[in-house]
Amino acid sequence: MAASCAIGDVARAQTSDGGDLSFELVDPKVLRVCADPRNMPFSNEKGEGIENKLAELFADKLQKKLDYVFFPQATGFVRMTLGAHRCDVIMGFPQGDDIVQGTNPYYRTTYALVAKAGSGLEDIDTLEDPKLKGKHVGIIAGTPPATNMAIAGLMSDAKPYPLMIDTRYDNSAQAMIDDLTSGKIDAGVLWGPMAGYYAKKAGSLHVTPLVKETSGPKLVYRIGMGVRAADQNWKRQLNKLIQENQGEINKILIDFGVPLLDENDRPLGVEAAKKAP
């Protein structure tokens, strides 16, 4: 998909040396964001998600009107939104995914273990911990930590939840949290922003970032924004916005319960994150 997007981009990317974005953007007066209409905690049609709030922040800083092109974040999402020139930025995209051109990352986070406070599992910080043996641990099938769980010998007692769902009717993360609070499972492993958000909503749940795995894939990722391959000026402008507003970005992430990490995989405290340059 990235190759087909790039061909169409070439003709649209003849920008001036002064940085005029009018040939790169769908509408230079509007911040047009590609988003999923039902993908909390990231985005929804009501504007309640992390990426909605980041888009509002950026639109304000750019003094542009904010508009969305909504499309389910499944197969064809990039091709039907960014690649079709219907919108100009995907607010959250993992660094290293070459289907789009990434901006500089604006946060680092990781998959996390969620457990009940007082369960005796809330101090576990690696899936290799012997205390997880024989426990029913929820996992989204096909995600990286499933490999780590298999290596640790936890899959025979695990409860899998589907990765590919119709978000109009299903929510695997919410289902996992519901099972955890009702006692159907002992712990759950979720992508950090989802773990923090749903645990915060449920209350009395403890979220531990999984940064100490010694086998299987590393579970820490840098998250930036996605633009078209040829949109160099636009990418530079977004990079500048990230750098100048990192403290405000971090505040939004913290308000949603996202477990932020510094470059040494240490949790980024609330005060330190809000004071980021």
N, C-alpha and C positions, 0 to 999 in steps of 0.2 A: 504493500500500500504506500509506503514511504516514497518509492521510486515514482509511482504514478502521480503522487502529489507534487513531487519536485519538478516534473516536466511543466506542469501548468504554472508553477511558481516563477519560473525564469522570466517570463514575459511581464510579470507583475512586480518584479523586484528592482526595477530601474530607479533607484532612489537618488536624490541629489546629495551632494557633499554636505549640505547643511542639515541633513538628517530628517528631511521632510518624509513623513510616513504615508503620505496620501496614496502612493502607488502600492504600498504593502498592505494597508488595512482596508477592510471592506468599506468602512466609513470612518474617516479620520476624526470625526466629531463624537464617535460612539465607541465605548469599550464593549466589544461584542465577545461574549464568553461562551465557550462550548461546555455544556454541562449535562449531567444526568438529572432528570426530573425527580427521581426517587432513589437517592443514594446517600441517605444520612449515615454518618455525620458530615459527609462532604458537601452535598448539595441537594436541594429539592426546589420544586416550583414556587414554594412560599418564601424562598430566600433565607432559610433557617440554618444552612450548613456552614462549615468552616470555609469552604471555597466561595460561598456566597458572600460571607463577611469580608474575606480578602478582596474579592472583586469590588465590593462597595468601597473599601479603603483605597484601592488603586484608582477607581473611577473618580473619587474625590480628589486624590492627589493630582490626577491628570486633567481635572476639570472637564470630564467627559460625561455624557449620559451613559448609563449602564443598560445593556440589553443582553439577552440570552438566546442561544439556540440550544434547545433541549433535545437530547437523543439518548436512548439507553446505552450505558457504558458496557457494551458487549461487542461482539464481532461487527466490524464496520463502523465503529464509533468515530475514529479519526478520519476515515475516508469520507464519511457522510457529513462531517462538521468542518473541521479545520482544513481537510484536504479539498473540500468542495467550495472553499472560500465563503462559507456561510457565517463564520466567526473567526476570531483572530488569536485566541489563546485558550489553552486548557490549564486551569489554575493549579492542578496538582498532577505531577508526572514523575515517576522514579527516574533518577539519573542513570544513564547507561542504556535506556530503552531507545534504540535508534529509529523507531517508527516516526518520531518527531524530533525537532531540534530542541534541546533543553536549554533553559536559562541556567544561571547559577542556582544552586540549591538554596532554599530558604528555611529548611529544617532537616534534622536527622532524627529518625526514630527507629523503632524496632518492633518485632512481634513481642508479645507479652503474655505472661501467665496470669490468669485471673482466678482468685480463690476467695472463699468466704473468710472474713476476719474471724480469728479464733479457731480456724479449722486445723491449725498445725501445718498447713501447706503455704501460708502466706509469706513465709520467709524463704521459700524455695526460689533460687535464682538461675537454675539450669534444669533442662529436661533430663539431664543425666543423674539428678538427685535420686538416691535409693528410696526416698520417702514416696516417690510417685509410683513405685512398683505395685501393681495390683489395683491401682486407682483408676476410676473411670474418668478419662480426660477427653474433653471435647476438642475437636480439631476440624477446621474447614478443609475438606478433601482437596488435594492437589496443590495446597499452599506449601511454601518451603519448609516450615517447621514439621510437616508430616514426615519428611525424610529424617529429620532429627529424632522424632518420636520413634520411628521404625528402628533406627540404629540403637536407641536407648531401650528397645524392647517393650514399648508401651502400646503398640498398636492392637494387640490382641484384646485389650480391655478398653480401647478407645471408642468414643462415639463420634462417627464422622457426620459432618453437615455439608450439604451440597455447596459447591463453589458457584456453579452456573444456575442462577435462579431467575424467575420473573419477579422483579422487585415490586410489581404492582400487587402481588399477592403474598410473597414470601420474604423473610428476612432471616438469614442463617445466623447472623450475629445475635440478634434479639432472641432467637430460639435457643441458642446456646446459653445466654445469660439467664433466660427463664428456667432452663433445666438446672443450671447451677444454683439458683436461689431456691428452687423447689427440692433440691437434693438428688435429682436424677443423675447428675454427674458430680465429681468431686472438685474438678478444676477445668478450666478451658484455656485454649491458646488462640489468641486473636491478633490481627494486625493492630499495632499500638494505638492509632487514633480511634479505632473502633472499640478496643478494649477500654480505653480511658473514658470514652463517651458513654458507652452502655453501662459500665461499672458505676460511673457517677450518677447516672439516672436511677440505677437500682439501689444504690446505697449499701453500706456494710460489706463492700467487696474490695479486695486488695489487688492492685495491679503491679506486677513486677516485670520490668524490662528484661528480656532474655538476651543478655550481651556476653554471657560467659560460656557459650557453647564451644566445645573443643572438637566436635565431629559433626559432619553434615554441613549444609550451607550456612554461611553467616546470615544472620537474621536482621542486620541493621542496614537501612537504606537512606540515601539522601533524596529528598523530594524537591523538585523545582517546578517550573512551568513549561508547557510545550507550545512551540510555535512552528510555523512552516520552515522548511529547510533553507529557503532563500531570504527569509525575513530578518536580515542582519541588524538593520537599524532598530527595528522593533524589539529584537532580543536585547540589544544594548540599553534601550530605554527601560525595559523591564528589569534588567540587572541593576540599573541605577536606582530604580524604585525599591528594589529589595534591599540594597545596601543602605539607603537613606531611611528606610522605615522598618528595619529589622526588629526594633523594640516593640513597635505596634503590632507587627506580624506575630511575634512571640506571644504577646498578650492574648490575641485572638486564639492561638493554638492552646495556650494554657487554660483559657476559659472553657474550652471544649474537653479538657482533660487529656490532651495529647502528651504522652511521655517524651519530652525532648531530651536529646543527648548532645553533649559537646563532642569535639573531635576525638576525644579519648574514651568515648562511650560511657562517660559519667553522666548521671542525670543532671539536667540543667535546672537549678533551683528557680523558684518563681521570681525572686528579686533580681537574680543575675540575668534571667531571661528578659525581664522587662526593661533592664538597663542596657541591653545590648545596643551597640552603635548602629 
